Amino acid sequence: MSEILQPVVYQFRVVIGSVSPLVWRRLLVCSDTAIADFYHILQITFGWTDCHLHQFLIHAKRYGQSRSGGIAFADNPREIKLSAFGLRLSEKFLYEYDFHDHWQHLIRIEAILEPQPNKSYPLCIGGKRAAPPEDCGGARRFMELRRQHSPFYLLQRAAEILEDAEADRIAELRELSYWFLIERFDRHSVNRRLKQRFTVTGKTELTIERGDEPR
């Protein structure tokens, strides 16, 4: 792997595979970002809850966080930066989250940019739709659930729940709220969360608030 000497900013377009309409995000990420931190950027951007295993497939090699007694990787993801791969314009690689539901994210480099002074990275600059809910059964099951939760069905179920004043239906209302808002993507909320965890500008080094190790 040939490492880029001067940090640049990658503009990534990330699309969840086998889901229609498309669920996607557009990100600006510094090339000196470690693979482990890129994982957390994707988790925040898509609203995943960091509760499953994951891996990247870059240049036919797997990268990720090793687990005792489970999946293992040859390299430490905290020590490998995106710059080490010499990524080129239009190049693609894969990120997979949850080895049961198999959420595959196709990542493509749309542009390679110079860092802008006083601009914060990472940054989400675009996207469409909410990501699928955790543990829903994968892309095929998610598409089935999406068809079942039509606008008419949602309104009908909400009316039934509201009419049944004695029942405790808070959990069901919360579930229905996801399907009501499935077309919504709050980019500003994502960027607030990214800024809370990561701070990097064109003139400063990356600083990270580290939480617990991924599970």
Secondary structure, 3 states (H helix, E strand, C coil): CCCCCCCCEEEEEEEECCCCCCCEEEEEEECCCEHHHHHHHHHHHHCCCCCCCEEEEECCEEECCCCCCCCCCCCCCCCCEHHHHCCCCCCEEEEEECCCCCEEEEEEEEEEECCCCCCCCCEEEEEECCCCCCCCCCHHHHHHHHHHCCHHHHHHHHHHHHHCCCCCCHHHHHHHHHHHCCCCCCHHHHHHHHHHHEECCCCCCCEECCCCCCC
